[in-house]
Amino acid sequence: MARLLLILAFVAVLFWVYTIVDCAVQPPSRHRGVSKPAWMAIVILLPVLGGILWFLIGRGRASQTVVRRAPDDDPEFLGRMTASARAEQDERIRRLEEELAQLDADADEPPRPPRTTDPGDTPDGGKPGDDDTRGQRGTVG
C-alpha cells in the first residue's frame, strides 16, 4: 500500500510541475477565464485540483489563436492603404525599373577600344623633327 501511495504522490508531483510549466509557457492570449498570473497562482496553490481546472477551463484551444499574416496577405491592411500611398509606391517602382533598364543598357554597350598613339610619335613623347633626335637634349656641344 505504501508503494502505491509513493507512486501516486510521484505522479501527482509530475502532473503539478507539468501544469505549472504548461501554464507559464502559454501566451496570455490562450488563457481563458482569468489572467495568466491568476492561473499561475491557482495551479501553484491547488496542486492537483488547479492542474485539472487549468486543463478543463483555463487552457485555450490552439485554433483560438490569432493567425498573423504578412501585410500583403492581410485584406484589412490592404484596405487601409490609401490611393496616394499606392500611387507613390507605383511611382517608386517605375523609377527603379527605369534605373535598372538604364544600367542594363550601359552594360550592353561594347567596350571602347584603347586610345592609340599617333604613328609619328616618338617613345619619349616628342614629335619627329625635333632638333634633338639622339636624346641629348640640353647638352652643350
ZAMARGU-4260 file (C-alpha; in steps of 0.2 Angstrom, whole numbers, plus 5000, padded with zeros to 4 digits):
<rodrens>
0) 5000/5000/5000 | 5014/5012/5004 | 5022/5009/4987 | 5005/5013/4979 | 5005/5030/4989
5) 5023/5034/4984 | 5019/5031/4965 | 5003/5041/4966 | 5012/5055/4975 | 5026/5055/4962
10) 5013/5055/4948 | 5004/5070/4957 | 5020/5080/4958 | 5025/5077/4940 | 5007/5082/4935
15) 5009/5098/4946 | 5026/5103/4938 | 5019/5099/4921 | 5004/5110/4923 | 5015/5124/4931
20) 5026/5124/4916 | 5012/5122/4903 | 5003/5137/4911 | 5019/5148/4911 | 5024/5145/4893
25) 5007/5148/4885 | 5005/5165/4878 | 4992/5176/4888 | 4980/5176/4873 | 4977/5157/4876
30) 4972/5159/4894 | 4953/5158/4897 | 4943/5165/4912 | 4956/5174/4922 | 4973/5182/4918
35) 4989/5172/4917 | 4996/5177/4934 | 4979/5171/4942 | 4980/5155/4933 | 4998/5153/4939
40) 4993/5156/4957 | 4978/5143/4955 | 4990/5130/4948 | 5003/5133/4961 | 4992/5134/4977
45) 4980/5120/4972 | 4992/5107/4965 | 4981/5093/4958 | 4964/5102/4958 | 4972/5118/4950
50) 4980/5107/4936 | 4963/5099/4932 | 4955/5116/4932 | 4969/5123/4921 | 4966/5109/4908
55) 4947/5109/4908 | 4944/5128/4909 | 4959/5139/4908 | 4969/5132/4893 | 4963/5139/4877
60) 4962/5129/4861 | 4976/5132/4848 | 4963/5136/4835 | 4958/5151/4845 | 4975/5160/4842
65) 4976/5174/4831 | 4984/5170/4814 | 4997/5183/4809 | 4998/5186/4791 | 5011/5196/4780
70) 5004/5213/4776 | 5002/5209/4758 | 4991/5194/4763 | 4980/5204/4775 | 4965/5211/4767
75) 4962/5223/4782 | 4980/5230/4779 | 4977/5232/4760 | 4960/5240/4763 | 4968/5253/4774
80) 4981/5258/4761 | 4977/5274/4753 | 4977/5278/4735 | 4990/5291/4737 | 5002/5278/4745
85) 4999/5266/4731 | 5002/5279/4718 | 5018/5284/4727 | 5024/5266/4728 | 5020/5263/4710
90) 5030/5278/4705 | 5045/5272/4715 | 5044/5255/4707 | 5043/5264/4690 | 5059/5274/4694
95) 5068/5259/4700 | 5064/5249/4684 | 5070/5264/4673 | 5086/5264/4683 | 5088/5246/4681
100) 5085/5247/4662 | 5097/5261/4660 | 5110/5250/4670 | 5107/5236/4658 | 5109/5247/4643
105) 5125/5253/4649 | 5131/5236/4652 | 5126/5231/4634 | 5137/5244/4626 | 5153/5237/4618
110) 5169/5242/4627 | 5178/5257/4619 | 5195/5252/4611 | 5210/5258/4620 | 5217/5275/4614
115) 5231/5273/4601 | 5246/5284/4599 | 5250/5293/4583 | 5262/5283/4572 | 5273/5298/4571
120) 5275/5300/4590 | 5292/5295/4597 | 5293/5285/4613 | 5299/5299/4623 | 5283/5309/4619
125) 5292/5321/4606 | 5287/5324/4588 | 5298/5319/4574 | 5308/5333/4568 | 5313/5339/4585
130) 5330/5346/4585 | 5336/5333/4597 | 5335/5316/4588 | 5348/5307/4599 | 5341/5310/4616
135) 5354/5323/4621 | 5343/5337/4624 | 5351/5351/4634 | 5369/5346/4632 | 5381/5359/4626
140) 5391/5354/4612
</rodrens>
